[in-house]
Each structure stands twice: as structure tokens, then as C-alpha cells.
Amino acid sequence: MKYLENAFEWLLWEGRLFILLAVIFGMLGALILFVVASIDIYHVAHYTYEALSSAHHPPNFHEKIVGEIIGAVDLYLIAVVMLLFSFGLYELFISKIDPAEASESSGILKIKSLDQLKDKLAKVIVMVLIVSFFKRVINMEYHGALEMLYFALSILALGLALYFMHKGAEQH
């Protein structure tokens, strides 16, 4: 009976290696997002060069450029979420990352608990939501005072969220 218990416990412990699938594909997803966002920035740069080298500016030229760049920043932030997720899962379930331990600049990637991983992911996700909100709001048209009030209240809510996130980080 002890042999069966030991074999089962060994199987359970080695089963944690399935986490490697999430780590590998999380890193692949992050790489894809970094590449796509960089290609988007390249297209914006090309579009800007073409527009500025010609004599005329297309309608909504500035809004289009800003919107596209904000979209790329959004993709970069989501890629960072994927990286944090992958690094955190690896460190929690598989092994510490030796080069990260030796590096002084990778403090954000050091994950000691699942709660710490969730906190870091939540902060980046909130930033993704803020950037997505900004991207949508930049192209909106306002037709009245009530819409402007809603806009101001949403900015206030975002500011409060950032304040409480920062305040919570100081307590840890």
C-alpha cells in the first residue's frame, strides 16, 4: 500500500509539469503580441511618413495616428500580462528562474505566491483597460453636457482606481 501511495504522490508532483504548456504558449502569445504591435507601429510610421511627405493631410490624421499607437500600446501591455503570467507560473510551480535571481533589474518578475502573481496581473490588466478606454474615448463625439459629465466621471473613476492601486502597493 505504501508503494501505491508513493507512486501516486510522485505522479501528482510530476503532474505539475503540465504547467509548462501554459508557460510555453503564454510566452508564444506574448511574442506574437509584441510582433503584431511592432508591425502596427511600423505601419503608423509609414502612414505618417507618406502623409507628411505629400502636400495634403488626410481627414482625422492626428486622431488616426494617436488611435493606432494607443492600440499598439494596448497590445504591448497585454503581452506584458502574458509574460508575467508565464514567468509567475513557472516560478511558482516548476523552478526559480536563475538568471532572474541574479539580475538586479527583474524585480517585477520575482513571484513568491499566487496572490502576488494575481496582484501584479491585476495591475497590468487595469492599465490595459485604461489604455483601451482612452483609445475608444479619443474618437468619440460629444453631443451634450450629460455626455461630457459621464466622460469626466469616468476619468475620475480611473484616477481613483489608479490611486487605490498605488496606495495598496505601498502597504506591501
N, C-alpha and C positions, 0 to 999 in steps of 0.2 A: 504494500500500500504506500509506503514511503517513496518507493521508486516512481509510482504513478503521480504522486504529489509533486515530486521534484521535476519530473518531465513536464507536467502541466505548468508549473511555475516558470520553468525555462521557456516554454512556448509562449506564455504570456509576456515575459520580459523581452524576448526576441520579437514579439509581435509589434512592439513599439517602433520597429524599423519601417513599418508601413508609413510612418510619418514622413519618411524620405520622399514618398510620392508627392505629398503636399509641398515639401521643401523644394524639390526639383521643379515641379510645374509652377509653383509660386515664383521662383526665380525666372523661369522661362516667360511667364506672364509679365513680370517686371521688365525683362529685356525687350519684349515685344512692345510694351507701352513706351519705353524710353525711345525705341527706334521710331515708332509712329509719331510721337510728339516731336522728335527732332526733324522728321520729314515734314511735319506740319510747319515748323518754324522755317525750314528751308523754303517751303512754298510761299510763306508770307514774305520772306526776304526777297524772293524772286518777283513776286507780285508787286512789292513796294518799289523795287528797282525799275521794273517795267513802267509802273505808273509815274514815277518821278522822272524817268528819262524821256517820257513822252510829254507833250505840251499840256495835256488835259488830265485832270484828276477824275476818276470815276465817282459816281454818286456814293455817298456814305463811305468815303475812302478811309477816314480815320477810324470810324466805328468798326469797319470790317477788319482792319489790321488789329485793333485792340481786342476785338472778339476772338479772332483766330489765335492770338498769342495767349489770351486767357484760357482758351480751350487747351492749348498745349501745356500750359502750367497745370491745369487740371489733370491731364494725363500723367505728367511727371509726378504729381502728388499721389495719384493712385498707384503709380509704380513704386513709390516710396512705401506705401501701405503694404504692397506685396512683398517688398524686400524685408520690412520689419517683421511681417508675418512669417516669412521663410526663416530668417535668422532666429527669431524667437522660438519657433517650433523646434528648430534644430538644437538650439542651446538647452531648451527645457527637456527634450525627450531623447536626444541622441548623445551629444557631447558638447563641451565648451569649444568655441572656435579659437584655436591657439593664436593665430595672427591677430585676432581682435583683442585678445587678452594682452598681447604685447604692445599693441598700439595705444597711443595716448589720445588719438582723435576719434575713436569709435565708441565713446561713452554712451551714445544713444542706442547702440546696438547691443549693449550688455543687458540681458534679460535674466532676472533671477526668479521670477514667479509668473504664473499665468495671469495674475491680477496686474502685474507691471506691464506685461505684454498687452493686455486689454486696454490699460490706460494710455499707453503710447499709441496704439492703433486708434483709439477713440479721438485723441487729439489731432492726429493727421486726418482722420475722416471728417472731423468738424471743419478743418481747414479746406478740405475738398469741397464740402458743402458750401462754405463761404465763397470760394472761388467760383463754383457753379452758379451760385446766386448772383454774384457780380456779373458773370458772363450773360446771364439772362436779363438782368436789370439794365445793362448798358444799352440795349437796343429797344427798350420799352418806350412807348409814348404815353405821356400822362395827359389825361383829358379833364382833370378836375382837382379840386383841393383835397377831396377824400382819398384819391389815389396817391397824392403826394404825402398825405398823413400816413397811409399804410406803408409807403416806402420809408418814411422817417422812422416809424415804429419798428419796421423790420431791421433797419440799421441799428437801432437802439438794442434790439434783442440780440443781434450778432455781437455787438460790443459787449453786452453783459455776459454772453456766453464765453467770449474770449477772456474777459476779466476773471470770471469764476474758474475757468480752466487754469489761468496763470496763478490765481490765488491758491488753488488746490495743489498746484505743482510746488509751491513754496513750502507747503506744510510737510511734504515728504522728505 
